[in-house]
Amino acid sequence: MKRRAILVFANPLGLDLSRLRLPPVLRPLLSLRRLEAAAITADFHLFTSGRSDAPPGFHLHAQRGASFGERLDLALEEISNLGYDEIVVVGSDCPGLTTTDITAAFAGLASKRLVLGPDHRGGCYLIGMRTSDRHLLRGIEWNRDRDRAQLKSRVGAKEVALLATKQDLDSWEDVRLLARAAHYLAEFVVRLFQFGNSGREFFVDLTAQSVRVRGQMPPPTFAG
């Protein structure tokens, strides 16, 4: 039987919200607790840059490396050394990601070399591959909305299975887009902060202050 791993790449939730200048009320959209480990026949491995409120059943690892590409490559190498045959890589920034998507990705690997979950900008919210194909991710230009096209070109369109396009959450404008798609929490937050530019600036200043205060504190000790 094939050994399967879900590699979750995510910063601590509070840090991500502060970095994106988004209000804490949006925590449920990015929380990994929406993924039920028991619903998938695979092991969850969370690679994070600090302390995490990961759900029970997640194996915790510290991210290593200077760039995103290097950190991802080292994480894939670590998972491969643990003896897994197939890997699905996801982040925490796609509110619509479900365990059904992950199950579909593993199923797609029965006939394709890559399974990609496209986001609304040209990137990917999910990448599925066999461990032996992890080299395909090296040299990709991440976070520039070109990674999906680059990955497809490396193996050819016939060797790629595409899941449904979903929206990730990288900015306040993405929250507005999600609200227009009738997501109840995004709608609530947009309405809450639609009281003029002064209100928005007040919120952003509070979040920025949180980042500044965090930067003056000693770094957290990784536990996991």
N, C-alpha and C positions, 0 to 999 in steps of 0.2 A: 504494500500500500504506500502511495506517495505521501511524503511528509510535506506539509504545507505551512507557510508562515505569512502572517500579515505584518508588514513592517510599517509602523506608524511613525511619521516624522513630524514632531510637533514641539514647539516651545511651551513652557508653562502658560496656562490659559490667561492668567492675569497679565503676564508680560506681553502676550500677543495683542490683547485688547488695548493695552496702553500704547504699544508700538503703532497700531492702526488708528489710534485716537477714537476708539469706539467705547460706548458706555458699558459698564458692567452688566446692565440688564440684558445684554445680548449673549451672556455666557452660555445659555442653553443651545444657541445656534452652533457654537464651536466645541461644546463639551463632548469628550469621547464617550461619555456615559450613555449616549444614544446608541452605541454599538454594543450589542450583546454578544460577548465572547462565546457563550454557550450555544448560540444559534449557528455557529460555523465550525466545521471539522477542520480546524487549523489553530495554530498558536499565535497569539498577539504579542508582538515585541514593540515596545515604545522606546524610540530614541529621542531623548529630550536634552535640553540645555540646562536644566535645573530641576528643582523639586516639581513633582507633578501630582495631580489628583486623579491619576489613572484609575479606571474601574478595577475591581477584583479580577484576577486572572491574567492581567497584563504583566509581561516580563519587562522590567525597566533596564535601560542601558543609557550611558552617557554618550552624547554626541562627541565625535572627535574630528578634527580637521579645521582648516582655515576658511574654506569656501563651502558653499552649499554642495557643489559637485563633489568635493573631496569628502565631506561628511557623509553624503549619500553612498559614495563608493566604499568607504570604510564600513558603513553599516551593512551594506550588502555582503561584503566579504565576511563580516562577523556572522551573519545569518547563514551564509554558505558553509562556514566552518562548523556550524552546529548540526549540519547534516540534512538540511531541508532541500527538497527537490523543486518546489515551486514557491514563488514569492509574489504577493500583491502589495504594492507600495501605495500608501495613502497619506494624506495630511489631515489636519483638523479644520481646514478653512472652507470646506464644502458642506453647507448645512443640509443639503439634500442627500448626502452619502448615506447609504443604508447597508445592512448586512446582506440584503438581496443583491446589491451591486457587487459586493465582494464574492458572493457565491457564484454569480454569473461570470465573473472574471476567471475564477478557477475553472469553471466549466469550459470557457472559451479556449483555455490553454490545451485542451484535448486535440484541437485542430489548428491552432494558430500559434505563432511564435510570440506575439505580443498582443495584449489586450489593453486598450486605452480608454479611459473615461475622459472625454473632452470637456474642458471648461468653456465658458462663454467668450474667452479672449484669444484662444489659440494654444493654451497650455493644457495640462492634464490634472485632473483631481485623483486619478487612479492609473497605475501602471502595473500590469500583470505580466510575469515572464517565468521561464524556467531558470533555475539557478545558474545553469551552464551558459545562459545568454545574458548574464548581468553586465558583461563587457559592452553591450549595446548602449548602455546609459553613459558611458565615459565620453567626455568631450561635448556633451549636449550643452547648448546655451540655455541654462535654466533661468526662470523668472523674467524672460524677455518675450513671452507669448509666441515663441517659435518652436518650443520643444516637441509639440505634437507632430508638426510637419517634419521635423528632423528625424524623429523616431520612425515615422512611417517610411521615410526615404531610405533608411538604413536596411530595412528588411523587405520593402516592397509592400504595396497596398494589399496584395492577396494574402500576406502573412500577418495581417493586423485585423483584429476584431474590435469594433468600436461600440462602446456602450452609449446610453443616452447622454446628450449634452446637458451639463448642469452648471449652475452658477457657483463660483467660489466667492469668498468674502474678504476683500483686500482693502476696502476703503468705504467711506461714508456713502459714496455714489453707488457702491454695490448694495448697500443697505436699502437705498431708494429703489434700485432695480428689483430687489427681492420683495419690497413692499408692493410694487406695481404688479408683481406676480401673485399678489393676494396672500403672502405669508403673514399670518396673524401677528407674530411677534415683531417682525420688521415694520408692519403697518403701524403698530402701536408706538414703536420707538420713533418713527418718522413723525407721526402726529405729535408726540410728546415734545419733540425738539423743533417743531415748526412754529416758533414764535419770534422769528426775526433773526437777523445775523448776530445781534448782541447776545442772544441766548446761546447760539451755536458757539460763538467765540468764548463765552464763559465756560461751557463744557470742555472745549478743547484745551483751554488754559488749565483747568483742573487736572485733565489727563496728562498734559505735558509736565505739570508740577509733580505728579505721581512718578513719572519717569525720572525727573531730576532727583527727587528724594531717594528713589531706588538706587540711582547711580552713586549716591553718597554713602550707601550702606555697604557693609562687607558682603562679598558674594556668597550665595547660599551653598551649603554643603550638600553635594549630591547624595541621595539615599536610594539605594536600589541594588 
